Amino acid sequence: MAQEKAYLEKLLPKYLEQDLAAYKKGLAENSPFLDCLINELQGSINSAFVNGAITEEQCDYLYTTYVYEEGSFQ
């Protein structure tokens, strides 16, 4: 499902793109700071949604793809 909706990662605000990239890099490198990276990502998703920079569909996609894993917080 995530591959089908990857288009929802396009045209994100720069700060959200940066936090998403940092989180993906942290995952790939098994960073000991994943908790900090996910908190930054979560804050950026929230901010972008509240400010109208992303849609509700994008917000939901980003949360379910990167913040929550099968209904539980990572």
Secondary structure as GFF3:
##gff-version 3
##sequence-region A 1 74
A	DSSP	three_ten_helix	6	9	.	.	.	ID=ss1
A	DSSP	alpha_helix	14	28	.	.	.	ID=ss2
A	DSSP	alpha_helix	34	50	.	.	.	ID=ss3
A	DSSP	alpha_helix	56	62	.	.	.	ID=ss4
A	DSSP	pi_helix	63	67	.	.	.	ID=ss5
A	DSSP	beta_strand	68	69	.	.	.	ID=ss6
A	DSSP	beta_strand	72	73	.	.	.	ID=ss7
###
